[in-house]
Amino acid sequence: MRIIDFYDQHPISEGQVLDAVGRARGGIDGTLTADDLFPFDQDHYGGLGAVDALARRAGISACSRVLDICAGLGGPARFLASRRGCRVVGVELNTGRASGMARLTRRVGLQHAVTVVRGDATALPFAAARFDACVSQEALLHVADKSAVLAEAHRVLVPGGRFAFTDWVTHPGLGDLERARLEDWMAAVTLQSLDGYRTLLGRAGFRAVEVEDLTDEWRAILKQRLAMYRALREETVRRLGEARYRAYDALYVFFVRLVDAGKLGGGRFSASR
Ligand SMILES: C[S@@+](CC[C@H](N)C(=O)[O-])C[C@H]1O[C@@H](n2cnc3c(N)ncnc32)[C@H](O)[C@@H]1O
């Protein structure tokens, strides 16, 4: 499946986030805050704790200029701005997600601190040395040319700037058919191993590379997310149809099996420019 289509047909969307907030608050009239969105606008594993863990590794403080690469609907960017007091720019390929990020950010009054640019992570539309920190979560699996993204992150960071990201990683035993299915079903291309990423970061010029295996943590989280997507069944069928609901469910069951079998997992990477 093409990456743009995958996120156009994703169970998590701007409308779904607002509906969920409405249900939690008994309506969405009046002022919304970023905190109202946080239980619903994070499209990665481990929720706000995972964003915090990246922020620590990226050394993000109130004076940091932060780039969120593949920012989605902007949940992590708004969390960083609201908790750390920093300014965050998100770069996002999918038009619906980029405009959704801008609208949700305005809706909660964070537009002074969080902005979004529609663009491609492999050709960042920013001048060199523009940011103090780059972060990214569960997105680089979709990018075939990972070296290009790492080179771009290196280019836009100031010397000494920090890059911290999480992503899917392969473990020994992931077969060609399983890889092909991940690519077909969710545009997961050229998945890297933990060591593969370490090598690519070094080649891109990063130093002090640290690699953490998150596979055990993600095993439990994935099962919870499968349950969460199943709880969204009615909404997903209404918005995208029964066939799409079933295809997404089959994809998720497949993920859970691969992680249970130790063939697929997660990694957190951090490094200095
Ligand atoms: C799983 S979502 C994660 C969103 C966000 N990081 C979060 O944690 O909430 C992955 C996002 O990466 C975006 N993406 C994929 N390839 C991209 C690329 N080459 N450049 C920019 N964004 C990309 C997708 O459109 C999608 O919004």
The ligand as an SDF file (V2000), in Angstrom:
LIG
                    3D

 27 29  0  0  0  0  0  0  0  0999 V2000
    2.7710    6.3460   12.8210 C   0  0  0  0  0  0  0  0  0  0  0  0
    2.5970    8.0100   12.2610 S   0  0  0  0  0  0  0  0  0  0  0  0
    3.4380    8.8390   13.5870 C   0  0  0  0  0  0  0  0  0  0  0  0
    3.0090   10.2700   13.7630 C   0  0  0  0  0  0  0  0  0  0  0  0
    3.6400   10.9890   14.9600 C   0  0  0  0  0  0  0  0  0  0  0  0
    5.0920   10.8400   14.9480 N   0  0  0  0  0  0  0  0  0  0  0  0
    3.0880   10.4950   16.2730 C   0  0  0  0  0  0  0  0  0  0  0  0
    3.8510    9.8100   16.9870 O   0  0  0  0  0  0  0  0  0  0  0  0
    1.9420   10.8010   16.6170 O   0  0  0  0  0  0  0  0  0  0  0  0
    3.7960    8.1480   10.9340 C   0  0  0  0  0  0  0  0  0  0  0  0
    3.6880    9.4560   10.1520 C   0  0  0  0  0  0  0  0  0  0  0  0
    4.8300    9.5670    9.2730 O   0  0  0  0  0  0  0  0  0  0  0  0
    4.4040   10.2670    8.1060 C   0  0  0  0  0  0  0  0  0  0  0  0
    5.3950   10.0410    7.0460 N   0  0  0  0  0  0  0  0  0  0  0  0
    5.6790    8.8700    6.4260 C   0  0  0  0  0  0  0  0  0  0  0  0
    6.6570    9.0390    5.5180 N   0  0  0  0  0  0  0  0  0  0  0  0
    7.0130   10.3540    5.5540 C   0  0  0  0  0  0  0  0  0  0  0  0
    7.9950   11.1500    4.8730 C   0  0  0  0  0  0  0  0  0  0  0  0
    8.7860   10.6200    3.9250 N   0  0  0  0  0  0  0  0  0  0  0  0
    8.1050   12.4580    5.2000 N   0  0  0  0  0  0  0  0  0  0  0  0
    7.2990   13.0140    6.1600 C   0  0  0  0  0  0  0  0  0  0  0  0
    6.3450   12.3140    6.8170 N   0  0  0  0  0  0  0  0  0  0  0  0
    6.2060   11.0000    6.5430 C   0  0  0  0  0  0  0  0  0  0  0  0
    3.0400    9.6360    7.8350 C   0  0  0  0  0  0  0  0  0  0  0  0
    2.2820   10.3800    6.9280 O   0  0  0  0  0  0  0  0  0  0  0  0
    2.4610    9.5660    9.2490 C   0  0  0  0  0  0  0  0  0  0  0  0
    1.7480   10.7220    9.5810 O   0  0  0  0  0  0  0  0  0  0  0  0
  1  2  1  0
  2  3  1  0
  2 10  1  0
  3  4  1  0
  4  5  1  0
  5  6  1  0
  5  7  1  0
  7  8  2  0
  7  9  1  0
 10 11  1  0
 11 12  1  0
 11 26  1  0
 12 13  1  0
 13 14  1  0
 13 24  1  0
 14 15  1  0
 14 23  1  0
 15 16  2  0
 16 17  1  0
 17 18  1  0
 17 23  2  0
 18 19  1  0
 18 20  2  0
 20 21  1  0
 21 22  2  0
 22 23  1  0
 24 25  1  0
 24 26  1  0
 26 27  1  0
M  CHG  2   2   1   9  -1
M  END
$$$$
